[in-house]
Amino acid sequence: MKYKELGKTGMKVSRIGFGASSLGGVFHDFEEKRGIETVFTAIEAGINIIDVSPYYGYYKAETVLGKALKDIPRSKYYLSTKVGRYGEDGHNTWDYSARRVKESAYESMERLNIDYIDILNVHDIEFADLHQVVDETLPALMDLKREGVVRHIGCTDLQLENLQWVIEHTEEGTVESVLNFCHYCLNDDKLVDFLDFFEAHHVGVINASPFSMGLLTQRGAPAWHPAPESLKAVCSKAAAYCREKNYPIEKLAMQYAASNDRIASTVFSTTRPDNLLKNIQCMEEPIDEQLLKDVQNIIGDQRRVSWKNT
């Protein structure tokens, strides 16, 4: 496993990170025992960055992950969780107030069986008033950092422009990392356009959703996927082409998403130990450059076609 420093945090994170969203049953039902085993397998394989959120499964992901973490030495992993986005009974809720985010941090630590958080992110800032994020949310997280509850502060969003705006409007060094999803994968590499900016501000970059929330899988996008039908169609065509070449599109997608040395880590989620090990093994093999070109040609003018977060 390769490791790279995340910005100027001093944390050397694994090239592949474990996304715990699946532990909340976000994509499909799973067996809890197997999900916990997957966390153990990730750590044993050298993965040392775990990303979760109280929003995933409406607190379930943190709860299940916490059952695993209580039996794993704290020195073995960095834990990234989030504040601002929540929900229950099938309904999304958002609260970026200083009071709520401070409460949320302590609630997350209790669920996760930890006594500090390595990275606390403001979650999906496109749903927030960005001025509130700058003037209230981030200062609250700075308070937690001074108290030793939080070690580093980050922001996550689908929209890269929002991440840039917040960094530009806060004191240098406040935002130490960003997590962006679906913008460095086979069908969309927009994240590249922002790497110079993040590096200039010493902000570490985590890439998430290498399979573009299911678009880049043989199973295909789930019914709820917000991508336009035109993009879904070409991704389905690309998956079929890879299948013909006996080279699963998931393998190509994982290899490509984790190929940029300027990105510290690429996070993906699974509840299956065998699937996790298979994706790690992909990193040991060279990417098929010709197949990569063919797939990107199939995607064609749908490259960089995105969607609104939901």
C-alpha positions in Angstrom: 0.0 0.0 0.0 1.3 3.5 -0.9 0.9 6.4 1.4 0.8 10.2 0.8 0.7 13.2 3.2 -2.7 14.8 3.2 -1.9 18.5 2.5 0.1 19.8 5.5 -1.7 17.7 8.1 1.2 15.4 8.7 -1.1 12.5 8.2 0.2 10.0 5.6 -2.9 8.4 4.3 -3.3 5.2 2.3 -3.7 5.5 -1.5 -7.1 3.8 -1.0 -9.5 4.8 1.8 -12.4 2.9 3.3 -15.7 4.6 2.9 -18.1 3.5 5.5 -21.3 4.7 3.8 -22.2 1.1 2.9 -22.3 0.3 6.6 -25.4 2.5 6.8 -27.1 0.4 4.1 -27.0 3.4 1.8 -26.7 1.4 -1.4 -28.2 -2.0 -0.4 -28.9 -4.1 2.6 -26.0 -6.0 4.2 -25.1 -8.4 6.9 -23.7 -6.4 9.8 -21.2 -9.1 10.9 -19.7 -9.1 7.4 -19.6 -5.3 7.3 -17.6 -5.3 10.5 -15.3 -8.0 9.1 -14.7 -5.7 6.1 -13.4 -3.0 8.4 -10.9 -5.4 10.0 -9.8 -6.6 6.5 -9.2 -3.0 5.4 -7.0 -2.3 8.3 -5.1 -5.5 7.9 -4.5 -4.7 4.2 -2.9 -1.4 5.1 -5.8 1.0 4.6 -5.5 3.7 7.3 -8.1 6.3 6.4 -11.8 5.7 7.1 -14.5 8.1 6.1 -18.0 8.2 7.6 -20.8 10.6 8.4 -23.8 10.7 10.8 -25.9 11.1 7.7 -25.0 7.7 6.2 -27.9 5.4 7.1 -29.1 8.2 9.5 -26.4 7.3 12.2 -26.3 3.6 11.4 -23.0 3.7 9.6 -21.2 5.4 12.5 -22.9 2.9 14.9 -21.8 -0.2 13.0 -18.3 1.2 12.4 -18.0 1.9 16.1 -18.5 -1.7 16.8 -15.5 -2.5 14.7 -13.3 0.3 15.9 -13.6 -0.6 19.6 -11.4 -3.7 18.7 -8.9 -1.9 16.6 -5.9 0.0 18.0 -6.4 3.8 17.6 -3.0 4.1 16.1 -4.0 2.0 13.1 -6.3 4.5 11.4 -7.3 8.1 10.8 -11.0 8.7 11.2 -12.9 11.3 9.1 -16.5 12.1 9.9 -18.8 15.0 9.3 -21.2 17.6 10.6 -24.1 19.6 9.1 -26.1 16.9 7.3 -28.3 14.4 9.1 -31.7 12.8 8.8 -34.1 10.2 10.2 -37.1 8.3 9.1 -36.2 8.7 5.4 -36.0 12.5 5.6 -32.8 14.6 5.1 -32.1 17.4 7.6 -29.4 20.0 7.7 -28.1 22.1 10.6 -24.8 24.0 10.3 -25.2 26.1 13.4 -22.3 26.2 15.9 -24.4 24.6 18.6 -25.5 21.6 16.5 -22.1 20.9 15.0 -20.4 20.9 18.4 -23.1 18.5 19.7 -22.7 16.4 16.6 -19.0 15.9 17.1 -19.4 14.5 20.6 -22.3 12.3 19.5 -20.2 10.9 16.7 -17.3 10.1 19.0 -19.7 8.2 21.3 -21.1 6.2 18.4 -17.6 5.5 17.0 -16.0 4.6 20.4 -13.2 7.2 19.9 -12.1 10.1 22.0 -10.9 12.4 19.2 -11.6 12.9 15.5 -8.7 13.1 13.0 -10.7 15.1 10.4 -14.0 16.7 11.0 -15.7 17.9 7.8 -18.5 20.3 7.1 -20.7 17.9 5.0 -22.1 18.8 1.6 -21.7 22.6 1.9 -23.9 23.2 -1.2 -26.9 22.7 1.1 -25.7 25.4 3.5 -25.5 29.1 3.4 -21.8 29.4 2.5 -21.5 32.6 4.6 -22.7 30.6 7.6 -20.1 28.0 6.9 -17.4 30.6 7.0 -18.7 32.8 9.8 -20.2 30.2 12.2 -19.6 26.5 11.3 -15.9 26.6 10.7 -15.2 28.8 13.8 -17.1 26.2 15.8 -14.9 23.5 14.5 -11.8 25.6 15.3 -13.1 25.7 18.9 -13.2 21.9 18.9 -9.7 21.8 17.5 -8.4 24.1 20.2 -10.1 21.8 22.8 -8.3 18.8 21.3 -11.5 17.0 20.2 -10.7 17.6 16.5 -7.2 17.4 15.0 -7.9 18.7 11.5 -10.8 20.4 9.6 -12.2 19.8 6.2 -15.1 20.4 3.9 -16.9 18.1 1.5 -19.1 18.8 -1.5 -20.0 17.7 -5.0 -19.5 21.2 -6.3 -15.8 22.1 -6.5 -16.6 25.8 -6.9 -18.2 25.9 -3.4 -15.0 24.3 -1.9 -12.9 26.9 -3.5 -15.1 29.8 -2.4 -15.0 28.7 1.3 -11.2 28.4 1.2 -10.9 31.8 -0.4 -13.1 33.4 2.3 -11.5 31.8 5.4 -8.2 32.4 7.1 -5.4 30.4 5.5 -5.0 27.0 7.2 -8.5 26.8 8.5 -9.6 24.3 5.9 -6.9 21.6 5.8 -8.5 19.1 3.5 -11.4 18.6 1.0 -13.3 15.6 0.0 -14.9 15.7 -3.4 -16.8 13.0 -5.1 -17.6 11.9 -8.7 -15.1 14.4 -10.2 -12.1 12.1 -10.7 -13.4 9.0 -12.3 -13.7 7.6 -15.8 -16.6 9.9 -16.8 -15.5 13.1 -15.1 -12.0 14.5 -14.3 -13.0 18.1 -13.4 -11.1 17.8 -10.1 -7.9 18.2 -12.1 -8.8 21.8 -12.8 -8.8 22.7 -9.1 -5.7 20.8 -7.9 -3.4 23.9 -8.5 -5.7 25.9 -6.3 -5.8 23.4 -3.5 -2.1 22.9 -3.5 -1.4 26.6 -3.4 -3.5 26.8 -0.2 -1.9 23.6 1.2 -5.2 21.8 1.2 -5.1 18.0 1.0 -7.4 16.3 -1.5 -9.5 13.1 -1.0 -11.3 11.7 -4.0 -14.5 9.7 -3.4 -16.9 7.5 -5.4 -14.5 6.1 -8.0 -17.5 4.2 -9.5 -19.5 7.5 -9.8 -22.2 6.3 -7.4 -22.8 3.2 -9.4 -22.6 4.5 -12.9 -19.3 2.7 -13.5 -20.4 -0.8 -12.5 -21.7 -3.8 -14.3 -24.8 -3.6 -12.2 -25.4 -0.1 -13.4 -26.7 3.0 -11.8 -29.4 2.6 -9.1 -32.8 3.9 -9.8 -32.3 6.9 -7.6 -29.1 8.1 -9.3 -29.5 11.8 -10.3 -27.4 11.6 -13.4 -29.1 12.4 -16.7 -30.3 9.5 -18.8 -27.8 10.3 -21.6 -24.9 9.8 -19.2 -26.3 6.6 -17.7 -26.7 5.2 -21.3 -23.0 5.7 -22.3 -21.8 4.4 -19.0 -23.9 1.3 -19.5 -22.4 1.0 -23.0 -18.9 1.4 -21.6 -19.5 -1.3 -19.0 -20.7 -3.7 -21.7 -17.6 -3.0 -23.8 -15.4 -3.8 -20.8 -17.2 -7.0 -20.2 -16.6 -8.0 -23.8 -12.9 -7.4 -23.2 -13.0 -9.5 -20.0 -11.9 -6.4 -18.0 -14.6 -5.4 -15.5 -15.3 -1.7 -15.7 -15.0 -1.6 -11.8 -11.4 -2.6 -12.2 -10.6 0.1 -14.8 -12.6 2.7 -12.8 -10.7 1.9 -9.6 -7.3 2.0 -11.3 -8.0 5.3 -13.0 -9.5 7.0 -9.9 -6.5 6.2 -7.8 -3.9 7.0 -10.5 -3.3 10.7 -9.8 -0.3 11.2 -7.4 -1.6 14.7 -6.6 -4.7 13.2 -4.9 -3.8 11.8 -1.4 -6.4 9.1 -1.2 -9.4 7.7 -3.1 -12.2 6.4 -0.9 -14.6 3.6 -1.9 -17.2 1.7 0.0 -18.1 -2.0 0.3 -19.4 -4.4 2.9 -17.6 -7.4 1.4 -14.0 -8.4 2.4 -13.4 -10.1 -0.9 -14.5 -7.1 -2.8 -12.2 -4.9 -0.8 -9.2 -7.1 -1.4 -10.1 -7.4 -5.1 -10.0 -3.6 -5.5 -6.7 -3.4 -3.6 -5.3 -6.0 -5.9 -6.3 -3.9 -8.9 -3.8 -1.3 -7.8 -1.0 -3.7 -8.1 -1.7 -4.2 -11.8 -0.9 -1.8 -14.6 -3.9 -0.1 -16.2 -4.9 -1.0 -19.7 -4.2 2.3 -21.5 -5.9 1.3 -24.7 -9.1 0.2 -22.9 -9.0 3.4 -21.0 -9.0 5.4 -24.2 -11.7 3.3 -25.7 -14.0 3.7 -22.7 -13.5 7.5 -22.6 -14.3 7.6 -26.3 -17.5 5.7 -25.6 -18.4 8.2 -22.9 -17.6 10.9 -25.4 -19.3 14.2 -25.1 -20.9 13.1 -21.8 -17.6 13.4 -20.0 -17.8 16.0 -17.3 -21.6 16.0 -17.4 -22.6 16.2 -13.8 -25.8 16.6 -11.7 -27.1 18.3 -8.6 -26.5 16.7 -5.3 -29.6 15.2 -3.6 
